[in-house]
Each structure stands twice: as C-alpha cells, then as structure tokens.
Amino acid sequence: ASILITLALVLVSAYTDIRKRLIYDAFTIPGMLAGVYFAMLDGPEPLAWSLAGLAGGLLVLYPFYRIGGMGFGDLKLMGAIGALGGLTFLVSAYIDTALAGGVMAVGLMLRRGNTTEILGRSPQVLRAMFSRGKKAQLPDSKDKDTIPYGVAICSGTVIAWLTHWPW
C-alpha cells in the first residue's frame, strides 16, 4: 500500500506543481500520516524508520526553502516520501531528485542563456542558505522562471523506486 500511495502522491503533486505551481497539503499531510500509520502497524523499528524518514524529508530541503528557492509544499512532499518509504528510501529518492532537479535547472539556464549570471551568484546563495536570523533571501535575479520542483521530486522518487526495489 505504501508503494501505491507514494507513486500516486508524487504523480499528483507533479501534475499540480506543473499546472498551478502548488503542492497541496490535502495530499502531502495524509501521505505523511499514512506512512507513519502503516509503519506503526509493522512495529517499533519500522515506525522509527518512518519517523526518521519524515524528519529527514522535511529537513533535507529546508535550506532551499529558507532562501526562497522552493515552496513549503516541496518540503512536505519529501516528508511524506520519507514517512512512506523510510529513511533509507528517502536518501535514494533525494539523491535521484537532486540529479533530476539539476538536469531541469541546467536545461532552464541553457534555454534562458543566463548560465554565467546564475553561477556567479552561487557564493551569495550558499551564504543565504546557512545564515542565521530571519528568512534569508536569494540574491536578485533578472530570471524569474522557476522550476516546478515537484516534477523533480516525482522523477527522483520513481527512479529510486525502480532502481532500489525492495526498499
């Protein structure tokens, strides 16, 4: 059941992120709860892995959310994936997601022709990600195009599922 819920969750989230640039709580929060519930039915060890996956999923994307590089729905989606698949699966899904997101970002930079400008801002972005205090801001950019990161999360999760089965 966790596999089907995970796949349905990422597919629906990718679709809504493309169409509306939103990943809805109506999908992510029940996904988190379902993951913890199913793990609880399997015993204390699976529950611990599910809770670790939930926390890891929320924390792994937090620096990017903090600087305004992605929305809160992306964090909650990764949290749901972690809760449903556990921490080990989350690590695989995150690595594959980061690769998919990187490919999407390079494609956007090549299409826009602003690769040098974006790469030149990298030190400022890193400082903003790890600064203390109020929510940091990305350096100003002329490029206002965004990547629907739910698509990268969906792609990474499906690739992780296909290449790392069984979880």
N, C-alpha and C positions, 0 to 999 in steps of 0.2 A: 504494500500500500504506500509506503514512503517513497518508493521509486516513482510510482504514477503521480503522486501528489507533487513531488519535486519537478517532474517533467511538465506537468500541467501548469504549475506555478511559474516556471521560467518562461514557458511559451506565451502564456497570457501576459506576463509582465513585459516581455519583449514587444509584444503587439501594442500594449497600451503606451509603452515608452516611445515607440515609433509614432503612433497616432496622436497622442496627447502630451508627450514628454512628461508623463507621470507613471509612477508605480504605486498602485493603490494599497492602502492599509487593509482594505477589505480582502485582499489576497495574502499579503505578507504576514499579518498578525495571526490569522488562522493557520498559516503554514508553520509558523513558529510553535504555536500551541499544539498542533497535530504532531510535529516532530517530537516534542517533549512528552506528549501523551503516549505515543507509540513506544518510545524508549522506556517510559515508566512501566509499561506493561511487560517489557522484556527483562526488567530487573535493575538493580542499582548500578551496575557497570555501564550498560547501555545508556542509562539516564545520565550518568556523569559525562559520557562522551557527547551526548546530545546537548547538554547544558554548556559544555566546553565549546562545542561547535557553534552554538547560538552566540555565546560571548565573543568567540573568535571572529565570527562573521560580522558582528557589529563593530568590533574594534579594528579589523583589518582595513576597512575603508574610511575610518573616522578621520585620519589626517586629510584625506581628499575632500571630505565633506566640510571639514573645518575651514578650508581655504575657499570654499565655494565651487570646487571643481566637480562636485556631483551632489545629487539631492539625497534627502534622508530616506527616500524610498529605496535607493540603491543599497544603503546600509541594511535596512530591514529585510530586503530580499536576500542578501548574503547571510544575515542572521537566520532566516528561515531555512536556507540551504544547509547551513551548519547544524541547525536543530534536527532537520530531517535526515541528514546523511552522517552526522557526527563530525568530530574534529578532523579525523584522518581524511575523510572525503572532502571536507571543506578546503583543506590545504591543496589538494589536487585541483579542485574546482577553481580556487583562487588563482593558482599559477596559470591555468589554462585561460581564465578570464582576463588576467593581466596581459597575456600574449594576444588574445583576441582584441582587447581594448587598444593595445599598442598598434596592431595592424590597422585598426579603424582610425586611430589618430594619425598615423603616417599617411594613410590614404587621404584624410581630410587636409593635412598640411600640403601634400603634393597637389591636390585639387585647387587649393586656395593660393598656392605659390608663396607661402609665408614661413617656410621651414626655418630660415635663419632667424627671423624675428622671434619665433616661439622658442627655439633652442637658446637664444640669447637671454631669455627671461628665466631659464631654469634655476640659476642660483637664488633669485628672488622667490621663486615658488617654493624651493626647499626651505628657505628661512621662514616663510609664512607658515608652512606646514608644522614646523616644530617650535614656533614662538609661543610664549605664554600670554595669558590675558584674554581679552575679548576675541571673538571670532576673527581670524585673520582674513585678509582679502588677497585675491590674486592680483598681480600687477596688471595695470591697464593694458588692454589689447585692442587693436582695431578689429580683430577677428571675433565676431560674436556667434559664430557657428558652434554648436555643441554636438557632442556625440551622445546618442541615446544609449547610455551605458548598460541599460537593461538588456540590450542586444548582446553586448559583450559578455554579460553575466550568463545569459541564456546559452550562448555559444560555448563558453568555458565549462559550464555545468554539463552540457550534453557531451562535450568532448571528454571530460573527466569520467562521466558515467560509461561511455563507450570504451575508454582505454583502461579503466581501473576497476572494472567489474570483477569480482564482487567487492563491495565497499569493505 
